[in-house]
Every structure is written in structure tokens, then in C-alpha cells.
């Protein structure tokens, strides 16, 4: 619940700040008449996110187990890709987001017509909505406790709306740079866990080799799929299911926060480790403050004159 609450809070606050910037700019321009169209775009984006969530939740019941696992794995990979892109996009575009949004509103009001504001509201919020839906759906599929996860996400979204409204009115001051830096790091860890779950889904579907395919190494002593170093790369890396119940609360907390499962394959462990190492290092590097450009020494206005006089003297 804590993990989905933080996801709902971060993604909801991003969307709330974007909408707050657009609303404040239109009011500053004295164009309150355009606000209904902006809210229409925001409403359509919310409907789209809810519709995708409903299709993913209820549309898979008629499929076979293999098809469900295959679709689940591919959608989880899509969620990881979207989350990764959004994390680095926020690092790069966050500093100029306000100017970009206000420029889009200016263009919509002058050349695109008021209906273009619907598109601005829709695009600005749907990006966060689709990302949040895919990420929450993948997490619910991984640890199964759907009601608790959904309640956590809704509480996070509600808190984001309240905080975003207070920030827009100047009633609350929040260090947004630090907030997005910490929650971005949390999302990197969550995305690594979703990636590990996607690998498990694809292995269960037989799309990639694993313990459920003929490529699995067999322990000659027990006749089961091997566990440990002897099982690398298509067997089980570890199995602590006897110590941590797969459906227990501890397993759910660990899986929702760091992507740990009581039994993980080698491909899951390798994928999780590579994602944390590569994406995490690039993310931390992006948090470092940029060095100010070295000021160039002021040009000596007499230099050219001196040079010219020297040349004339030499001549």
C-alpha cells in the first residue's frame, strides 16, 4: 500500500502541477473562458487512463494462461519503458516545463483555436495517467493484493490533488526538486521490480527460457529444476519460500518496494541487477548540479588598437 501510495502521490503531483501551471497562465491572460476546454482535455485523459485500467483488468479473463502471462509480461515491459523515459524526461525538461506549457497555450490561443487547449490538457495529463495505470497494474499483478494497492494509489492521488492545489495557491511551500529526486530514485527501484516480474511472466509463457521450459537445468539428486549457481542461467537463483511465504505480508511488502520475490530465476536477478546498475547510475549522475559555464575573460578593447598600431609600426 505504501508503494502504490507513493506512486499515486508522485504521478498525481506531476499532473496536478502541470494543470496548475496551465490554469494559472490562462487566468493571468484573462482567458477564463478557455478553462472549460482545458478541463475537458484533463477529463478525457482521466477517462482514457481508467479505460485502459479496466481493459487490462477485465479483458484478460477470457484468455488462456499462456496468453495472459505473455500479455502481462509485454505490458510490464512497456510500463518499465514508460517509467524510465518519464524519469529522465523530468530531469531534462523539468527546468523548462513552465515556459514550454505557456508557449503551447499561446500557440493554441493564437493559431490552433481554443479546441487546441483540449489537446494540451489531454496530452499533459494522459502521459502521467497511462504511465501510472500500467505501473499500478503490473504491481497488482505481481503481488496480487489488488484492493490494498488500489486504495493506496487513490489515497496518493487524492493527497497529490490537495498538495498541488495548495502549492498553486501559495499556501504550501514544497521543495519540489528534492521531492522528485527522492521519488524518482524510488521509481527506479520499483521499475526494476516490475522488470523482474515481466521476466517471470515471459518465462512462464515460454517466450524466453526459464524453469518452466525444456532449457531448465535439472538437479540429478532431486529431479527438480536446479537452484543456485549450478542452475545458471535458466534455473532458479534462489528459493526461500519456506522462510518467506509467497502470499504472506512480508513477501508482498518486499515485492512492492524492491521487487524481491521468495523464488527468483537467474534471468530475473540479472535483469534486476543490470537495471539498477545502469539506470540508477545514469539517474544519480543526472542529479548532480551542473557546473556553471566558465566566464570568458572580458575582451580588452585596447587590444585590437594596440595590435593594429604595432603592425603599423612594424610596417
C-alpha positions as CSV (number, residue, x, y, z in Angstrom):
1,X,0.0,0.0,0.0
2,X,2.9,2.4,0.8
3,X,4.5,1.8,-2.6
4,X,1.3,2.4,-4.5
5,X,0.6,5.5,-2.3
6,X,4.0,7.0,-3.2
7,X,3.4,6.2,-6.9
8,X,0.0,7.8,-6.8
9,X,1.4,10.8,-4.9
10,X,4.3,11.4,-7.3
11,X,2.5,10.9,-10.6
12,X,-0.6,12.8,-9.3
13,X,1.5,15.7,-8.1
14,X,3.3,15.9,-11.5
15,X,-0.1,16.0,-13.3
16,X,-1.5,18.5,-10.7
17,X,1.4,20.9,-11.1
18,X,1.1,20.8,-14.9
19,X,-2.6,21.5,-14.7
20,X,-1.9,24.2,-12.1
21,X,0.6,26.0,-14.4
22,X,-1.9,25.9,-17.3
23,X,-4.8,27.2,-15.2
24,X,-2.8,30.0,-13.6
25,X,-1.5,31.1,-17.1
26,X,-5.0,31.3,-18.6
27,X,-6.2,33.3,-15.6
28,X,-3.2,35.6,-15.9
29,X,-4.2,36.2,-19.5
30,X,-7.8,36.8,-18.6
31,X,-9.0,33.8,-20.6
32,X,-11.1,32.1,-18.0
33,X,-13.5,31.3,-20.9
34,X,-10.9,28.7,-22.2
35,X,-10.8,26.9,-18.8
36,X,-13.7,24.5,-19.6
37,X,-11.9,23.2,-22.7
38,X,-8.7,22.7,-20.7
39,X,-10.7,20.8,-18.1
40,X,-12.4,18.8,-20.8
41,X,-9.0,17.6,-22.0
42,X,-7.9,16.7,-18.5
43,X,-11.2,14.8,-18.0
44,X,-10.7,12.8,-21.3
45,X,-7.1,11.9,-20.2
46,X,-8.5,10.6,-16.9
47,X,-11.2,8.6,-18.7
48,X,-8.5,7.1,-21.0
49,X,-6.4,6.0,-18.1
50,X,-9.4,4.4,-16.3
51,X,-10.4,2.8,-19.5
52,X,-7.0,1.2,-20.1
53,X,-7.0,0.0,-16.5
54,X,-10.5,-1.6,-16.9
55,X,-9.5,-3.3,-20.2
56,X,-6.3,-4.7,-18.6
57,X,-8.2,-5.9,-15.5
58,X,-11.3,-7.4,-17.1
59,X,-10.2,-8.1,-20.6
60,X,-7.7,-10.9,-19.7
61,X,-10.2,-13.2,-18.1
62,X,-11.2,-14.9,-21.5
63,X,-7.6,-15.6,-22.4
64,X,-5.6,-18.7,-21.9
65,X,-2.9,-18.8,-19.1
66,X,-0.1,-18.6,-21.6
67,X,-1.7,-15.6,-23.4
68,X,-2.3,-13.8,-20.0
69,X,1.3,-14.3,-19.0
70,X,2.6,-13.2,-22.4
71,X,0.5,-10.0,-22.4
72,X,1.2,-9.3,-18.8
73,X,5.0,-9.6,-19.5
74,X,4.9,-7.4,-22.5
75,X,2.8,-4.7,-20.8
76,X,5.1,-4.8,-17.8
77,X,8.0,-4.2,-20.1
78,X,6.0,-1.3,-21.6
79,X,5.4,0.1,-18.1
80,X,9.2,-0.1,-17.3
81,X,10.0,1.7,-20.6
82,X,7.5,4.5,-19.9
83,X,8.6,4.9,-16.3
84,X,12.3,5.0,-17.3
85,X,11.6,7.6,-20.1
86,X,9.5,9.8,-17.8
87,X,12.1,9.8,-15.0
88,X,14.8,11.1,-17.4
89,X,12.4,13.4,-19.2
90,X,11.5,15.1,-15.9
91,X,15.2,15.5,-15.2
92,X,15.8,17.1,-18.6
93,X,12.6,19.0,-19.2
94,X,11.6,19.9,-15.6
95,X,13.5,23.2,-15.6
96,X,11.8,24.5,-18.7
97,X,8.4,22.9,-18.3
98,X,6.6,26.1,-17.3
99,X,7.9,28.0,-20.3
100,X,7.1,25.1,-22.6
101,X,3.5,24.8,-21.3
102,X,2.9,28.5,-21.5
103,X,4.3,28.6,-25.1
104,X,1.9,25.8,-26.0
105,X,-1.1,27.8,-24.6
106,X,0.0,30.9,-26.5
107,X,0.1,28.9,-29.7
108,X,-3.2,27.3,-29.1
109,X,-4.9,30.7,-28.4
110,X,-3.4,32.4,-31.5
111,X,-3.2,29.8,-34.2
112,X,-4.7,26.5,-33.0
113,X,-8.0,27.7,-31.8
114,X,-9.5,27.1,-28.4
115,X,-10.0,23.4,-29.1
116,X,-6.3,23.0,-29.2
117,X,-6.4,23.6,-25.4
118,X,-8.3,20.4,-25.1
119,X,-5.4,18.6,-26.8
120,X,-2.9,20.4,-24.4
121,X,-4.9,19.3,-21.3
122,X,-5.3,15.8,-22.7
123,X,-1.6,15.3,-23.6
124,X,-0.3,16.8,-20.4
125,X,-2.3,14.5,-18.2
126,X,-2.7,11.4,-20.3
127,X,1.1,10.9,-20.2
128,X,1.1,10.6,-16.4
129,X,-2.2,8.7,-16.4
130,X,-1.2,5.9,-18.8
131,X,2.2,5.5,-17.0
132,X,0.5,5.3,-13.6
133,X,-2.1,2.8,-14.9
134,X,0.4,0.5,-16.4
135,X,2.7,0.6,-13.4
136,X,0.0,0.0,-10.9
137,X,-1.5,-2.8,-13.0
138,X,1.9,-4.5,-13.2
139,X,2.4,-4.2,-9.5
140,X,-1.0,-5.5,-8.7
141,X,-0.4,-8.5,-11.0
142,X,2.9,-9.2,-9.2
143,X,1.8,-9.3,-5.6
144,X,-1.9,-9.9,-6.0
145,X,-3.4,-7.7,-3.2
146,X,-5.5,-5.5,-5.6
147,X,-7.8,-3.8,-3.1
148,X,-5.0,-2.6,-0.8
149,X,-2.9,-1.5,-3.8
150,X,-5.8,0.5,-5.4
151,X,-6.7,2.1,-2.0
152,X,-3.1,3.2,-1.6
153,X,-2.9,4.6,-5.1
154,X,-6.2,6.5,-4.7
155,X,-5.0,8.0,-1.4
156,X,-1.8,9.1,-3.1
157,X,-3.7,10.7,-5.9
158,X,-6.1,12.5,-3.5
159,X,-3.1,13.8,-1.5
160,X,-1.5,14.9,-4.7
161,X,-4.5,16.9,-5.8
162,X,-4.7,18.6,-2.4
163,X,-1.0,19.4,-2.2
164,X,-1.0,20.6,-5.8
165,X,-3.9,22.9,-5.1
166,X,-2.2,24.3,-2.0
167,X,1.1,24.9,-3.9
168,X,-0.8,26.6,-6.8
169,X,-2.4,29.0,-4.3
170,X,0.8,29.6,-2.5
171,X,-0.5,28.1,0.8
172,X,2.3,25.4,0.9
173,X,5.9,25.6,0.0
174,X,7.4,22.2,-1.0
175,X,11.0,21.6,-2.2
176,X,9.8,20.0,-5.4
177,X,13.4,19.4,-6.7
178,X,14.2,17.2,-3.6
179,X,10.7,15.6,-3.7
180,X,11.0,14.5,-7.3
181,X,14.7,13.5,-6.8
182,X,13.8,11.1,-4.0
183,X,10.6,9.7,-5.6
184,X,12.5,9.3,-8.9
185,X,15.0,7.1,-7.1
186,X,12.2,5.1,-5.6
187,X,10.6,4.7,-9.1
188,X,13.9,3.3,-10.4
189,X,13.8,0.6,-7.7
190,X,10.1,-0.1,-8.4
191,X,10.7,-0.3,-12.1
192,X,13.5,-2.8,-11.6
193,X,11.0,-5.0,-9.6
194,X,8.4,-4.7,-12.4
195,X,11.1,-5.7,-14.9
196,X,11.8,-8.8,-12.8
197,X,8.1,-9.6,-12.7
198,X,7.9,-9.2,-16.5
199,X,10.8,-11.6,-17.0
200,X,8.9,-14.2,-14.8
201,X,5.7,-13.7,-16.9
202,X,7.6,-14.2,-20.2
203,X,9.3,-17.3,-18.7
204,X,6.0,-18.8,-17.6
205,X,4.6,-18.1,-21.1
206,X,7.6,-19.9,-22.6
207,X,8.6,-16.8,-24.6
208,X,12.1,-16.9,-23.0
209,X,14.0,-19.8,-21.5
210,X,13.5,-20.5,-17.8
211,X,12.5,-23.1,-15.1
212,X,9.2,-23.8,-17.0
213,X,10.8,-24.6,-20.3
214,X,12.9,-27.6,-21.5
215,X,16.0,-25.4,-21.2
216,X,15.8,-25.6,-17.4
217,X,18.7,-27.4,-15.7
218,X,17.7,-30.4,-13.6
219,X,19.1,-31.3,-10.3
220,X,20.1,-35.0,-10.6
221,X,19.6,-35.6,-6.9
222,X,16.0,-34.4,-6.6
223,X,14.8,-34.5,-10.3
224,X,13.6,-30.9,-9.8
225,X,14.8,-27.7,-11.5
226,X,18.2,-26.9,-10.1
227,X,18.7,-24.0,-7.6
228,X,21.8,-21.9,-7.1
229,X,25.0,-21.4,-9.2
230,X,24.5,-24.8,-10.9
231,X,21.2,-23.5,-12.3
232,X,22.7,-20.5,-14.1
233,X,21.3,-19.1,-16.4
234,X,17.9,-20.7,-16.9
235,X,17.2,-22.2,-13.5
236,X,16.3,-20.8,-10.0
237,X,18.8,-18.4,-8.5
238,X,17.3,-18.9,-5.0
239,X,14.2,-20.2,-3.3
240,X,13.4,-19.1,0.2
241,X,9.7,-19.9,0.1
242,X,9.9,-22.0,3.2
243,X,11.2,-18.9,5.2
244,X,9.1,-16.2,3.5
245,X,5.6,-17.3,2.4
246,X,5.0,-16.2,-1.2
247,X,1.5,-14.9,-0.4
248,X,2.4,-13.5,3.1
249,X,2.5,-9.8,4.0
250,X,6.4,-9.7,4.2
251,X,6.6,-11.1,0.6
252,X,4.1,-8.5,-0.6
253,X,6.0,-5.6,1.1
254,X,9.3,-6.7,-0.3
255,X,7.9,-7.3,-3.8
256,X,6.1,-4.0,-3.9
257,X,9.1,-2.0,-2.7
258,X,12.3,-3.6,-4.0
259,X,10.9,-6.3,-6.4
260,X,12.1,-9.2,-4.2
261,X,10.3,-12.5,-4.6
262,X,10.8,-15.6,-2.4
263,X,11.8,-17.5,-5.5
264,X,13.6,-15.8,-8.4
265,X,15.2,-17.1,-11.6
266,X,18.7,-16.2,-12.7
267,X,17.3,-14.1,-15.6
268,X,15.2,-12.1,-13.1
269,X,18.2,-11.5,-10.8
270,X,20.4,-10.5,-13.8
271,X,17.7,-8.2,-15.2
272,X,17.0,-6.5,-11.8
273,X,20.8,-6.0,-11.2
274,X,21.5,-4.6,-14.6
275,X,18.6,-2.2,-14.5
276,X,19.5,-0.9,-11.0
277,X,23.2,-0.6,-12.0
278,X,22.7,1.1,-15.4
279,X,19.6,3.2,-14.9
280,X,20.4,4.0,-11.3
281,X,23.9,5.3,-12.2
282,X,22.6,7.5,-15.0
283,X,19.9,8.8,-12.7
284,X,22.3,9.7,-9.9
285,X,24.6,11.3,-12.5
286,X,21.7,13.4,-13.7
287,X,21.0,14.7,-10.1
288,X,24.4,16.3,-9.8
289,X,24.2,20.1,-10.2
290,X,25.5,21.3,-13.5
291,X,28.7,23.3,-13.4
292,X,28.3,26.9,-14.4
293,X,29.9,27.8,-17.6
294,X,33.4,29.3,-17.2
295,X,33.1,33.0,-17.7
296,X,35.2,34.2,-20.6
297,X,37.7,37.0,-19.8
298,X,36.5,40.3,-20.9
299,X,37.9,41.4,-24.2
300,X,40.5,44.2,-23.9
301,X,39.0,47.0,-26.0
302,X,42.5,48.4,-26.5
303,X,44.0,45.1,-27.7
304,X,42.9,45.5,-31.2
305,X,44.1,49.1,-31.3
306,X,47.5,48.1,-29.8
307,X,47.8,45.2,-32.3
308,X,46.9,47.5,-35.2
309,X,49.4,50.2,-34.0
310,X,52.1,47.5,-33.6
311,X,51.5,46.3,-37.1
312,X,51.7,49.8,-38.5
313,X,54.9,50.5,-36.5
314,X,56.4,47.3,-37.9
315,X,55.4,48.4,-41.4
